[in-house]
């Protein structure tokens, strides 16, 4: 991607651009933005998206396919921006995400708590204790401090006490899957600044501040996976992912109706619903059969048959989400509000079905407005990409954050632990 040159043969110049790369099961999207200043907002200057190849349920199964998809999306965004990029923030939306809350404390000897004490209590070694085998750290987010056992402290600096404690939300992901992801991106001559949990990114783009403060569950229904993020009292307290998404609905339609995948995707987009209506048996839909796409008289089916194929799969996804939330103890923690996002959430009737199955108030989430973000990439299917861009605009480069962690050797796993220090100090 960086071998492209101007017509005079000179390489393009780089400026202070930030870039987000959403590598999903069904699409790859790249957004490039120019950061704002005191008197102007950030502005999107490059957009590129491409059908994804080489992924299954968020996992890479064909490295060359992913590489080519990433190259095509990034090159389109670079061409629009008129400049090359070198660093990207990328998402991990595959299965295997592990989320846990841990607590630990340090002695502070009765003096006023300062920045150094806050850095010391965020021990990177402690954050990795008890992590699943071969997992790497994605995020270590402080969700609350305690001074001498008194909890609920938002900012301990300037307060006095004998012991300073912290509750940390630690999110990890399979190391092999992360290495596959960063390798595919690196083969496109890009450096990965940060890997962000997909649900976290979608939440940054889709949630409003009151929801984050009062408690909300975000459900991102993607192509190959469905990701979940739970917020409570202003902080992300749980993240998870189930290996079922919109592509499974498409495959069910293709198999059930013996229609090509492209035809199944079209039927899903135009006619599918998860809620039956009285007219479904009378409404007939033309379905091209495999090998007979050009038939003079296409096969006709009642819409009720399509609804009968789609609804069970969406119910399965929501039941898996409910079970995982219950198992983690977060089925009731985040209040009674759900925000739906992701491409598969746009199926007719999904919002109503979620409200019924999870007994929650539900709204459809879309990315918050960013100057320069085209309408075509402003829907729920692009929440992750928009959230990654917001993360990139607000977070320093990993190399800078790493300098605030416990040493040079922490620049990989532990560098990401330093990001919140950079944001606060």
C-alpha positions in Angstrom: 0.0 0.0 0.0 2.9 2.3 0.5 4.6 1.5 -2.7 2.2 3.8 -4.6 3.8 7.0 -5.9 2.7 10.3 -7.4 2.9 10.7 -11.1 6.3 12.4 -10.8 7.6 9.3 -9.0 8.0 10.9 -5.6 6.4 9.1 -2.7 3.4 10.7 -1.1 4.0 12.7 2.1 2.5 11.7 5.4 0.9 14.0 7.9 -0.7 13.6 11.3 -3.5 11.4 10.1 -5.1 8.6 12.2 -6.6 5.5 10.7 -9.0 2.8 11.8 -9.3 -0.7 10.3 -12.3 -2.8 10.9 -11.5 -6.4 9.9 -14.8 -8.2 9.9 -16.1 -11.6 8.7 -18.1 -10.0 5.8 -16.3 -6.7 5.2 -13.1 -4.8 5.8 -13.5 -1.0 6.3 -10.8 1.6 6.6 -11.4 5.2 7.8 -8.8 7.9 7.8 -9.3 11.1 9.7 -7.5 14.4 10.3 -7.5 15.2 14.0 -9.3 18.4 15.0 -8.1 21.3 17.1 -9.4 23.6 19.7 -11.7 25.3 17.2 -12.5 22.5 14.7 -13.7 18.9 15.0 -11.9 15.9 13.5 -12.8 15.2 9.9 -12.9 12.0 7.9 -10.8 12.4 4.8 -10.6 8.8 3.5 -13.0 5.9 3.3 -12.5 2.5 1.9 -14.5 -0.8 2.3 -14.2 -4.1 0.7 -15.9 -7.5 0.9 -13.9 -9.6 3.3 -12.2 -12.8 2.3 -10.4 -15.4 4.4 -12.4 -15.0 7.7 -14.8 -17.4 9.4 -16.6 -16.4 12.6 -14.0 -13.6 13.1 -11.1 -16.0 12.8 -8.6 -15.9 9.9 -8.6 -19.0 7.8 -6.9 -17.6 4.7 -4.0 -15.2 5.3 -3.7 -14.1 1.7 -7.4 -13.5 1.4 -7.4 -11.2 4.4 -4.3 -9.5 3.2 -5.8 -8.7 -0.2 -9.1 -7.4 1.4 -7.1 -5.2 3.8 -4.9 -3.9 1.0 -8.0 -3.0 -1.2 -9.8 -1.2 1.6 -6.8 0.7 2.8 -5.7 1.7 -0.7 -9.2 3.1 -1.5 -9.1 5.1 1.7 -5.6 6.4 1.0 -6.5 7.3 -2.5 -9.5 9.4 -1.2 -7.3 11.0 1.5 -4.5 11.7 -1.0 -1.9 10.5 1.5 -0.5 7.2 2.8 -0.9 5.8 6.3 1.5 3.7 8.3 -0.3 3.1 11.6 -3.8 1.7 12.2 -6.0 0.9 15.1 -7.6 -2.5 14.4 -10.4 -4.5 16.0 -10.5 -8.1 17.3 -14.1 -9.4 16.9 -13.3 -13.1 17.1 -14.3 -15.6 19.7 -12.3 -16.4 22.8 -12.4 -12.9 24.4 -12.0 -13.3 28.1 -13.3 -10.6 30.5 -12.8 -10.5 34.2 -12.7 -8.0 37.1 -9.7 -8.2 39.5 -8.8 -6.1 42.5 -5.5 -5.4 44.2 -4.0 -2.7 46.4 -0.7 -1.1 47.5 0.5 0.6 50.7 0.8 4.3 50.4 1.9 5.2 54.0 -0.6 7.9 54.8 0.6 10.5 52.4 -1.4 12.3 49.8 -2.0 10.1 46.8 -0.2 11.2 43.7 0.3 10.2 40.1 3.1 7.8 41.0 0.8 5.9 43.4 -1.9 5.6 40.8 0.7 4.2 38.3 2.0 1.8 40.9 -1.4 0.3 41.8 -2.0 -0.4 38.1 0.6 -3.3 38.1 0.8 -4.9 34.7 2.0 -8.2 36.1 -1.0 -8.4 38.4 -3.3 -7.7 35.5 -2.1 -10.8 33.7 -2.3 -13.1 36.7 -4.9 -15.9 36.1 -5.3 -15.1 32.4 -6.2 -18.0 30.2 -3.3 -19.8 28.6 -1.9 -18.2 25.5 -4.0 -15.1 25.9 -2.7 -11.6 25.4 -3.9 -8.4 27.1 -6.2 -6.2 25.1 -7.5 -3.7 27.7 -6.9 -3.1 31.4 -9.5 -0.5 32.5 -9.7 0.8 36.0 -13.4 0.8 37.0 -13.1 2.2 40.6 -10.6 2.9 43.4 -10.8 2.3 47.1 -8.9 4.0 49.9 -8.6 2.1 53.2 -11.5 -0.1 52.1 -13.8 2.8 51.2 -15.0 2.1 47.6 -16.5 4.3 45.0 -13.5 6.6 44.6 -13.5 8.1 41.1 -10.1 9.9 41.3 -7.9 9.2 44.3 -5.3 11.8 43.6 -4.9 14.3 46.5 -6.7 12.1 49.0 -4.9 10.6 52.0 -4.9 7.0 53.2 -2.8 4.0 54.2 -3.8 1.7 51.3 -4.9 2.4 47.8 -6.9 -0.3 45.9 -8.2 -0.5 42.4 -10.7 -2.7 40.6 -9.6 -3.4 37.0 -11.5 -4.8 34.1 -9.0 -7.0 32.2 -9.9 -8.1 28.7 -7.7 -10.7 26.9 -7.9 -12.6 23.6 -6.2 -15.7 22.2 -2.6 -14.9 21.4 -2.5 -17.0 18.2 -5.6 -15.2 16.8 -4.1 -11.8 17.6 -0.8 -12.7 15.9 -2.7 -13.9 12.8 -4.5 -10.6 12.7 -1.5 -8.4 13.1 0.4 -10.5 10.6 -2.3 -10.1 8.0 -2.2 -6.3 8.6 1.6 -6.2 8.6 1.8 -7.9 5.2 0.0 -4.8 3.9 2.9 -2.7 5.2 1.0 -1.3 8.1 1.9 -1.1 11.8 -0.8 -2.0 14.3 -0.9 0.7 17.0 -3.6 -1.0 19.1 -6.0 -3.9 18.9 -9.4 -3.0 20.4 -12.1 -5.4 21.4 -14.8 -5.1 18.7 -17.7 -4.6 21.1 -15.8 -1.9 22.9 -15.2 0.0 19.7 -18.9 -0.3 18.7 -19.9 1.0 22.1 -17.7 4.1 21.7 -19.5 4.9 18.5 -23.1 4.0 19.4 -23.7 4.8 23.1 -24.6 8.1 24.6 -23.1 9.3 27.9 -26.3 8.8 29.9 -26.5 5.1 28.9 -22.9 4.5 29.9 -23.5 6.1 33.3 -26.8 4.5 34.1 -26.0 1.0 32.7 -26.5 -0.5 29.3 -25.8 -3.7 27.3 -24.6 -3.2 23.8 -25.1 -6.1 21.3 -23.2 -5.9 18.1 -24.7 -8.4 15.6 -21.9 -8.7 13.0 -21.5 -11.0 10.0 -19.7 -13.9 11.7 -20.0 -13.1 15.4 -22.1 -11.3 17.9 -20.2 -9.2 20.4 -21.5 -7.9 23.8 -20.3 -5.1 26.0 -21.8 -4.2 29.4 -21.4 -0.8 30.9 -22.2 0.1 34.5 -21.5 3.4 36.4 -19.6 4.9 33.5 -17.2 2.0 32.8 -17.0 -1.1 30.6 -17.3 -4.0 33.1 -17.8 -7.0 30.8 -17.1 -8.0 27.2 -17.9 -11.3 25.4 -18.5 -12.7 21.9 -20.6 -15.6 20.5 -19.6 -17.3 17.2 -22.9 -16.7 15.3 -23.9 -13.7 13.2 -25.7 -12.5 10.1 -23.7 -14.8 7.7 -25.3 -17.8 9.5 -28.7 -16.4 8.6 -27.6 -16.1 5.0 -26.3 -19.6 4.9 -29.5 -20.9 6.5 -31.6 -19.2 3.7 -29.2 -20.6 1.0 -29.5 -24.1 2.3 -33.2 -24.0 3.1 -34.2 -22.6 -0.2 -31.5 -24.1 -2.5 -30.5 -20.6 -3.6 -27.1 -19.2 -4.3 -25.5 -17.2 -1.4 -25.8 -13.9 -3.3 -29.5 -14.6 -3.8 -29.8 -15.6 -0.1 -28.2 -12.3 1.0 -30.6 -10.4 -1.3 -33.6 -12.2 0.1 -32.5 -11.5 3.6 -32.0 -7.8 3.0 -35.2 -7.2 1.1 -37.8 -9.6 2.5 -36.6 -11.3 5.7 -38.2 -10.7 9.1 -38.1 -12.4 12.4 -41.8 -11.5 13.2 -44.6 -13.2 11.3 -47.4 -11.1 9.9 -50.9 -12.2 8.7 -50.0 -11.5 5.0 -46.9 -13.7 5.0 -48.7 -16.8 3.5 -50.2 -14.7 0.7 -47.0 -12.7 -0.2 -45.0 -14.7 -2.8 -41.2 -14.1 -3.3 -39.2 -15.1 -6.4 -36.3 -17.3 -5.4 -33.6 -18.2 -8.0 -32.5 -21.9 -7.6 -28.9 -23.0 -7.7 -28.0 -23.7 -11.3 -31.3 -22.2 -12.5 -30.6 -18.5 -11.9 -31.6 -17.5 -15.5 -34.8 -19.6 -15.6 -37.7 -17.9 -17.4 -40.0 -18.5 -14.4 -38.2 -18.3 -11.0 -39.3 -20.5 -8.2 -41.9 -18.8 -5.9 -42.2 -19.3 -2.2 -44.5 -17.7 0.5 -42.7 -15.1 2.7 -43.8 -17.1 5.7 -41.2 -19.8 4.7 -38.4 -17.2 4.7 -39.5 -16.0 8.2 -39.6 -19.6 9.4 -35.9 -20.0 8.4 -34.6 -16.6 9.7 -36.3 -16.4 13.1 -34.9 -19.6 14.7 -31.3 -18.4 14.0 -31.8 -15.0 15.4 -33.5 -16.6 18.5 -30.4 -18.8 18.9 -28.1 -15.8 18.8 -30.1 -14.0 21.5 -30.4 -17.1 23.6 -26.6 -17.5 23.5 -26.2 -13.9 24.5 -28.6 -14.3 27.4 -26.9 -17.5 28.6 -23.5 -15.9 28.5 -24.6 -12.8 30.4 -26.3 -15.0 33.0 -23.2 -17.2 33.4 -21.0 -14.1 33.9 -23.4 -12.6 36.4 -24.2 -9.5 34.2 -27.8 -10.4 33.2 -29.2 -7.8 35.6 -26.3 -5.6 36.5 -26.6 -3.2 33.6 -30.1 -2.1 34.1 -32.9 -2.6 31.6 -31.5 -1.0 28.5 -30.0 -2.6 25.4 -28.5 -0.9 22.3 -28.4 -3.0 19.1 -25.9 -2.3 16.4 -24.1 -4.2 13.6 -25.4 -5.1 10.2 -27.5 -8.1 11.2 -29.4 -5.9 13.8 -31.1 -4.2 10.8 -33.3 -7.2 10.0 -36.9 -6.4 10.3 -38.3 -7.3 13.8 -35.0 -7.9 15.5 -35.5 -5.0 17.9 -38.9 -6.2 19.0 -37.6 -9.8 19.4 -34.7 -8.6 21.6 -37.1 -6.6 23.8 -39.3 -9.7 24.2 -36.5 -12.3 24.8 -34.3 -10.2 27.1 -37.1 -8.2 28.7 -35.3 -4.9 28.1 -35.9 -1.5 26.5 -34.1 -1.6 23.1 -33.0 1.0 20.7 -31.1 0.8 17.4 -27.6 2.2 17.7 -25.8 4.1 14.9 -22.4 5.7 14.8 -22.4 9.3 16.2 -21.9 11.9 13.5 -18.3 12.6 12.4 -17.6 15.3 10.0 -16.8 13.9 6.6 -18.3 10.4 7.3 -20.5 9.6 4.3 -24.1 8.5 4.7 -23.3 5.2 3.1 -20.9 4.3 6.0 -23.0 5.8 8.8 -25.3 2.9 9.5 -25.2 0.2 12.2 -22.9 -2.0 10.1 -20.1 0.6 10.4 -20.3 1.1 14.2 -17.1 -0.8 14.8 -15.1 1.2 12.2 -16.4 4.5 13.6 -15.7 3.5 17.2 -12.1 2.5 16.2 -11.6 5.9 14.7 -12.9 7.6 17.8 -10.5 5.4 19.9 -7.6 6.3 17.6 -8.4 10.0 17.8 -8.5 10.0 21.6 -5.7 7.5 22.4 -1.9 8.1 22.0 0.2 5.8 19.9 1.1 2.6 21.7 4.8 3.5 21.6 4.1 6.6 23.6 1.8 4.8 26.1 4.4 2.1 26.5 6.8 4.6 27.8 4.5 5.2 30.8 4.3 1.5 31.5 6.8 -0.3 33.7 9.6 -0.5 31.2 10.8 -1.0 27.6 10.1 -4.7 27.7 6.4 -4.0 28.4 5.9 -2.3 25.0 3.9 -5.2 23.6 1.5 -6.6 26.0 1.9 -4.0 28.7 2.1 -0.9 26.5 -1.6 -1.0 26.1 -2.0 -0.9 29.9 -0.4 2.6 29.9 -3.0 4.2 27.6 -5.3 5.3 30.4 -2.4 6.8 32.3 -1.7 8.9 29.2 -5.3 10.0 29.0 -5.4 11.0 32.7 -2.0 12.4 33.5 
